[in-house]
């Protein structure tokens, strides 16, 4: 069985590693579907152990595109559509800027800044955040899309951002987050494709990861339905904070 699996894997990934990643895709997708955070960052970390650095961001983006599309479709009834147009406009602007962004900041600086932003948005009281205008949403989306071209997993920051806009409906928060990440990952894939990344050789592996992830989304969505709103919000904020602290740790370690 492992030999048959090896025929569908890109060069450099063994059958055992490929099988492990496919199984992990189920659990990381279930985690995000149930609690709104964690799955994308966990998947990025796992992929980083097995695939070349040059392929990490585009392959992770393609997998997350499939995962978030499945989650957005599964939870589509709860998507808040009033933020869709300004979010898409801002994301498009950020992705285009990322394609022409020549001078990249060091990875450690980006991770440190991202972690601190997540903590600030999660815990600080920001006046007027819940009534953010369409222009403000578009600007924030552009910044997130630009960061996503270099950092890879900006899901925690988008989660914190949307949590302030959708403060009292966990289903709407997770569904809208999935829709937002679908847009940003789709734009990211377009940019990397135009830049010449060879997605074709990774396609069977990506499709297997997406299929496993969708099964995880189905399971995680069922768990979400059983969670009380108060418990969800508590664990959501704890999860965001832990992820942000780890980003700060990685950024600080990279600067030392």
HELIX and SHEET records of a PDB file:
HELIX    1   1 UNK A    2  UNK A    6  1                                   5    
HELIX    2   2 UNK A   15  UNK A   35  1                                  21    
HELIX    3   3 UNK A   39  UNK A   50  1                                  12    
HELIX    4   4 UNK A   53  UNK A   74  1                                  22    
HELIX    5   5 UNK A   76  UNK A   78  5                                   3    
HELIX    6   6 UNK A   81  UNK A   83  5                                   3    
HELIX    7   7 UNK A   84  UNK A   99  1                                  16    
HELIX    8   8 UNK A  107  UNK A  123  1                                  17    
HELIX    9   9 UNK A  129  UNK A  131  5                                   3    
HELIX   10  10 UNK A  134  UNK A  151  1                                  18    
HELIX   11  11 UNK A  155  UNK A  165  1                                  11    
HELIX   12  12 UNK A  170  UNK A  194  1                                  25    
HELIX   13  13 UNK A  200  UNK A  202  5                                   3    
HELIX   14  14 UNK A  203  UNK A  226  1                                  24    
HELIX   15  15 UNK A  229  UNK A  255  1                                  27    
END                                                                             
